[in-house]
Amino acid sequence: MNRCKRCLLPEGKFNVVLNDSGICNYCDYFERNKTAILDVTNREHMLVRRFEKYRGKYQYDAVVGLSGGKDSTYVLCQIVNKYKLKVAAVTYDNGFLTDFAKESIKNTVNKLGVDHYYYKPNWDTHRKFYKATVQKLFDPCIACAIGGYFLAIKACCENKIPFFIHGRTPFQMYRNFYKNSSDVFLTLMKLNLMDRSFVSNIYGYFTLLKSISIKSAPGLIWRARSSGFGGLAVHRYVYSMINEYVKQSISRIAHSIQEAKEITDEFFVDSSKLREFAPEFLAYFLFEEYNEERIKAYLENELGWRRPANDNLLGHYDCALHDAAAYMFKALNGVDVIEPDVAVMLRFGKISIEKAKELIQVNQPIEENVEKSLDSLCALCEFNREDLEKTLVALKQARVSKFESGR
């Protein structure tokens, strides 16, 4: 297959289109926005202003998601040690935390002396959601992403905590950065990079609502503005609309109306809470330069953090489903799940083409680990490997049929 000369993304995958020079639409769009994207060091004042506005007003200044991986651990350290916020560290216990993750969490919490909570979802509901995302999308990671995000917002709303701070890397956040992308979180990132004035809220929220096809966006914002509560009212309306949008998406994934209701009741905040409080979902690495090796060295020095035995760039060691998810992604799409991250690293100028190819190779999951990971997934979802293969065949055939009907 043809690949972009700059970032190696394959033509025809991930909405990639190559121009006559062999450069993809992702790279072209990134080049036009590169100056603003890479200007990370000049943004810290925005983060400080946010924190100072709410510091000490509530029981906790912020929630930090702690998976036990290097990035979330580093973010927690910075928020506690550098910014001196009172933090609640929260771990979404999806049942697949590795021993490495659990030990890392225990060590981090003890060293930093922060309050820490494990959130264990309702397992019957959790299982149905995972099974639905596997059978409809062949991607268990979607269940974690939606569940973790909305449970965090729910916890912040119910406990009046102004920020949920996450440690997604720039290479994860900019995976879908291209013109007319439908990735909702790109607009949430735009909001993070705006000073919190009413005008910026209006602009950001309107863009967000348009991006998720909420047709009532203009009227929604007008009602919020005329209500007399300014940007906060818009914030509440927006969270309500995002909830509704994702609930609709879950309804399309779920096997029945009842199943969709169980899932949304488990993960989503009561809309009445949004009238009282609207937290911000904050991407820490929009405000600090990301360097994986520097982060690891910092954690080793500050916490006595230990690298995993098979440590390498872009490695994931906190989730037992990672190898299964990587295998499933490649089986369905024909490319490696890590390729979009590597492509962003190339656009950021962090690695060479040769290093990019090496990273893709060294991050190939080991067959033995894939088998264990798939067995864990099948046990949770209560189906066997044969069912998994049937699902893969059906989804690939559906893609072929859709392509042929659209020609």
C-alpha atoms as one frame of an Amber mdcrd trajectory, in Angstrom:
protein
   0.000   0.000   0.000   1.096   3.588  -0.606   2.242   5.493   2.470   2.791
   9.130   3.309   6.423  10.120   2.707   6.547  12.104   5.958   4.562  10.149
   8.541   4.203   6.652   6.975   0.417   6.502   7.374  -1.118   4.209   4.728
  -3.396   5.616   2.047  -7.008   4.547   2.448  -6.692   3.905   6.204  -7.695
   6.351   8.970  -9.214   8.672   6.318  -5.741   9.208   4.850  -5.554  10.851
   1.419  -2.231  11.423  -0.350  -1.585  14.417  -2.597   0.446  14.360  -5.822
   3.644  14.779  -3.800   2.886  11.719  -1.647   2.089  13.797   1.465  -1.061
  12.974   3.450  -3.879  15.260   4.545  -2.819  14.810   8.189   0.683  16.172
   7.545  -0.630  19.020   5.425  -3.101  20.117   8.116  -0.482  19.742  10.850
   1.998  21.946   8.962  -0.587  24.713   8.717  -1.201  24.566  12.482   2.264
  23.523  13.692   3.317  26.813  15.268   0.382  26.867  17.674   0.534  23.135
  18.420   4.215  23.106  19.332   4.133  26.294  21.423   3.769  24.318  24.655
   6.239  26.135  26.898   4.311  29.423  26.680   1.061  27.910  27.953   1.844
  27.163  31.578   0.433  30.514  32.740  -2.988  29.379  31.491  -2.777  26.280
  33.653  -1.670  28.257  36.707  -4.551  30.735  36.319  -7.027  27.882  36.117
  -5.704  26.276  39.281  -5.527  29.521  41.257  -9.130  30.344  40.438 -10.390
  27.230  42.213  -7.621  26.411  44.689  -8.994  25.603  48.150 -12.658  26.177
  47.311 -13.663  22.511  47.543 -12.592  19.353  49.341 -10.267  18.521  46.440
  -8.762  20.868  43.870  -8.568  18.143  41.239  -8.956  14.477  40.403  -6.068
  12.816  38.582  -6.663   9.535  36.799  -3.997   7.027  37.874  -3.673   3.899
  35.739  -0.270   2.877  37.063   1.392   3.743  33.766   4.274   6.183  33.429
   2.241   9.101  32.073  -0.546   9.180  34.651   2.001   8.634  37.428   4.086
  11.574  36.211   1.054  13.864  35.916   0.013  13.050  39.488   3.542  13.849
  40.695   3.557  17.208  38.939   0.128  18.251  40.151   1.071  17.396  43.742
   4.732  18.461  43.865   4.903  21.347  41.402   1.415  22.871  41.562   0.688
  21.928  45.195  -2.954  21.017  44.593  -4.985  18.857  46.930  -5.639  15.835
  44.767  -7.756  12.707  44.771  -6.095  10.007  42.656  -8.660   7.688  41.071
  -8.096   4.356  39.346 -10.720   2.901  37.027 -10.547  -0.783  37.924 -11.700
  -2.411  34.710 -10.549  -5.837  35.860  -7.460  -5.819  33.646  -4.897  -3.908
  35.672  -1.550  -5.703  35.459   0.566  -6.575  38.488   3.001  -3.916  37.275
   0.211  -1.307  37.360  -1.035  -2.307  40.813   2.450  -2.194  42.313   3.142
   1.156  40.651  -0.104   2.609  41.997   0.606   1.400  45.519   4.134   2.811
  45.480   3.061   6.160  43.998   0.232   6.729  46.435   2.436   5.883  49.416
   5.300   8.107  48.277   3.093  11.118  47.495   0.705  10.688  50.428  -2.405
  11.403  48.357  -5.925  10.096  48.827  -6.564   7.283  46.374  -9.740   5.522
  45.294 -10.377   2.475  43.133 -13.608   2.653  41.182 -15.076  -0.756  40.469
 -17.993  -0.555  38.027 -21.011  -2.815  38.124 -19.571  -5.970  36.605 -22.718
  -7.178  34.877 -23.100  -3.835  33.120 -19.370  -3.563  32.495 -19.320  -6.971
  30.821 -22.224  -6.088  28.526 -20.522  -2.879  27.430 -17.236  -4.642  26.622
 -19.047  -7.397  24.772 -21.006  -4.870  22.725 -17.918  -2.890  21.704 -16.129
  -6.086  20.705 -19.036  -7.492  18.706 -20.010  -4.232  17.029 -16.617  -2.506
  16.701 -13.977  -5.168  17.488 -12.347  -2.731  19.897 -12.533  -3.236  23.695
 -10.558  -0.022  24.279 -13.619   2.041  23.381 -15.422   0.691  26.433 -12.544
   1.812  28.661 -12.278   5.219  27.008 -15.974   6.022  27.332 -16.354   4.411
  30.732 -13.279   6.049  32.222 -14.046   9.506  30.843 -17.674   9.712  31.862
 -17.156   8.069  35.237 -14.522  10.742  35.929 -16.918  13.536  35.017 -19.616
  11.870  37.100 -17.336  11.707  40.135 -16.284  15.348  39.737 -19.877  16.522
  39.420 -21.145  14.555  42.388 -18.235  15.558  44.646 -17.732  19.131  43.406
 -14.196  18.797  42.079 -13.350  21.420  39.430 -10.858  19.440  37.308 -10.301
  15.935  36.043  -6.689  15.878  34.835  -5.549  13.129  32.479  -2.194  12.102
  31.041  -2.908  11.348  27.394   0.253  12.059  25.428   0.352  14.487  22.487
   0.876  11.478  20.238  -2.446  10.059  21.443  -4.307  13.370  21.471  -3.347
  14.342  17.909  -3.967  10.930  16.315  -7.051  12.192  14.487  -5.878  15.733
  13.811  -6.851  16.491  10.218  -9.262  18.858   8.497 -12.923  18.096   9.285
 -12.030  15.380  11.785 -14.993  14.089  13.804 -12.885  13.477  16.936 -14.805
  15.247  19.733 -11.785  15.400  22.006  -9.934  17.670  19.606 -12.453  20.357
  20.474 -12.120  19.646  24.180  -8.410  20.276  23.658  -9.232  23.611  22.021
 -11.209  24.540  25.112  -8.256  23.636  27.328  -6.108  26.094  25.372  -8.480
  29.009  25.819  -8.503  31.363  28.767 -11.837  30.889  30.483 -13.772  33.903
  29.265 -17.394  33.797  28.197 -16.462  34.562  24.587 -13.985  31.682  24.426
 -16.537  29.344  26.005 -19.122  30.308  23.419 -16.715  29.759  20.546 -15.362
  26.486  21.900 -18.696  24.988  22.843 -20.312  25.967  19.592 -17.471  24.229
  17.723 -17.855  21.171  19.924 -21.589  20.948  19.408 -21.157  21.311  15.655
 -18.510  18.587  15.633 -20.872  16.100  17.250 -23.785  17.136  15.039 -25.973
  18.732  17.680 -28.297  20.666  15.388 -29.689  22.782  18.198 -26.262  24.287
  19.006 -27.080  27.948  18.195 -30.338  27.889  20.162 -28.638  26.013  22.970
 -25.987  28.687  23.394 -28.520  31.496  23.104 -30.655  29.979  25.860 -27.586
  29.602  28.072 -26.503  33.194  27.444 -29.949  34.641  28.059 -30.322  32.648
  31.276 -27.977  35.087  32.997 -25.360  32.514  34.032 -22.860  33.243  31.261
 -20.206  30.683  30.386 -21.030  28.353  33.286 -24.523  27.822  31.943 -23.082
  26.991  28.536 -20.708  24.545  30.232 -23.619  22.747  31.880 -25.599  22.579
  28.670 -22.617  21.245  26.776 -21.942  18.407  29.205 -25.606  17.532  29.001
 -25.442  17.472  25.196 -22.240  15.405  25.157 -23.943  12.943  27.471 -26.884
  12.721  25.100 -24.645  12.301  22.077 -22.654   9.434  23.584 -25.812   7.847
  24.941 -27.125   7.779  21.372 -23.854   6.179  20.263 -24.145   3.564  22.993
 -27.703   2.847  21.903 -26.362   1.971  18.452 -23.672  -0.300  19.941 -25.800
  -2.034  22.579 -27.771  -5.162  21.806 -31.055  -3.842  23.190 -32.749  -0.729
  24.568 -32.595  -2.190  28.072 -28.877  -2.898  27.760 -28.228   0.657  26.536
 -30.156   2.022  29.514 -28.140  -0.068  31.975 -24.871   1.146  30.475 -25.809
   4.813  30.424 -27.215   4.690  33.961 -23.931   3.235  35.166 -21.577   5.660
  33.469 -23.381   8.964  33.077 -23.960  11.760  35.539 -27.488  12.679  36.559
 -28.333  15.714  34.416 -29.607  17.552  37.496 -26.020  17.569  38.833 -24.916
  19.535  35.772 -27.070  22.438  36.919 -24.979  22.626  40.071 -21.434  22.013
  38.895 -19.494  21.609  35.640 -15.911  20.258  35.871 -13.240  20.599  33.195
 -11.584  17.630  31.491  -7.983  18.858  31.382  -5.133  17.485  29.243  -1.921
  18.044  31.212   0.447  17.495  28.298  -1.009  20.428  26.400   0.851  22.566
  28.951   4.194  20.783  29.316   6.610  19.456  26.735   6.343  15.676  26.515
   9.504  13.592  26.633   9.056   9.936  27.540  12.650   9.247  28.547  12.773
  12.355  30.737   9.512  11.291  32.402  10.849   7.811  33.174  14.083   9.208
  34.597  12.103  11.640  36.774   9.928   8.844  38.143  12.960   6.686  38.893
  14.558   9.526  40.867  11.441  10.817  42.637   9.500   7.626  43.345  11.916
   4.764  42.899   9.777   3.780  39.907  10.978   0.666  38.105  10.914   0.199
  34.375   9.298  -2.997  33.069  11.644  -5.666  31.762  10.662  -5.101  28.111
  10.668  -1.302  28.327  10.540   0.657  25.051   9.062   3.881  23.704   5.252
   3.866  23.373   4.990   0.680  25.422   1.889  -0.069  27.510   2.283  -2.091
  30.683  -0.734  -1.186  32.776  -3.490  -3.119  30.958  -3.722  -6.873  30.414
  -5.952  -6.322  27.362  -3.402  -4.245  25.475  -1.997  -7.132  23.439  -5.460
  -8.431  22.576  -6.546  -4.966  21.455  -3.410  -4.580  19.312  -4.004  -7.958
  17.667  -7.688  -7.200  17.030  -6.973  -3.794  15.537  -4.495  -5.191  13.051
  -6.726  -8.164  12.209  -9.593  -5.813  11.325  -7.709  -2.899   9.770  -4.595
  -4.476   8.312  -2.248  -1.987  10.025  -0.697  -1.701  13.474  -2.554   0.150
  16.210   0.629   2.053  17.060   1.021   3.575  13.582  -1.070   6.725  14.224
   1.008   7.503  17.358   4.264   6.984  15.460   2.970   9.242  12.689   2.350
  12.061  15.186   5.850  11.604  16.611   7.227  12.081  13.110   5.177  15.246
  12.586   6.396  16.599  15.918   9.968  15.944  14.801  10.631  13.609  17.754
  11.958  10.659  15.725  13.411   9.823  12.325  11.778   7.641   9.671  14.210
   4.863  10.568  13.325   5.094  14.283   9.615   5.115  13.410   9.929   1.833
  11.520  11.916   0.367  14.405   9.250   1.405  16.946   6.513  -0.284  14.948
   8.548  -3.503  14.922   9.595  -3.547  18.591   6.029  -2.868  19.731   4.632
  -5.920  17.934   2.827  -8.013  20.569   4.365 -11.382  21.415   2.152 -14.293
  20.352   2.126 -15.893  23.801   1.015 -12.596  25.380  -1.656 -12.125  22.732
  -3.109 -15.551  23.504  -3.282 -14.807  27.249  -4.777 -11.393  26.595  -7.427
 -12.767  24.231  -8.342 -15.454  26.769  -8.855 -12.757  29.414 -11.079 -10.763
  27.076 -13.157 -13.779  26.100 -13.619 -14.724  29.764 -14.965 -11.271  30.578
 -17.249 -11.080  27.556 -18.424 -14.673  28.013 -17.733 -15.896  24.523 -15.098
 -18.195  23.018 -12.361 -17.645  20.472 -14.510 -19.060  17.704 -17.113 -16.375
  18.417 -14.356 -13.762  18.235 -13.232 -14.987  14.819 -16.821 -15.037  13.540
 -17.221 -11.446  14.664 -14.049 -10.461  12.791 -15.216 -12.144   9.576 -18.644
 -10.488   9.805 -17.225  -7.008  10.392 -14.734  -7.312   7.525 -17.488  -8.497
   5.202 -19.699  -5.598   6.273 -16.901  -3.184   5.340 -16.521  -4.789   1.921
 -20.272  -4.570   1.317 -20.356  -0.915   2.371 -17.436  -0.099   0.081 -19.010
  -1.873  -2.895 -22.384  -0.213  -2.361 -20.723   3.216  -2.224 -18.807   2.850
  -5.476
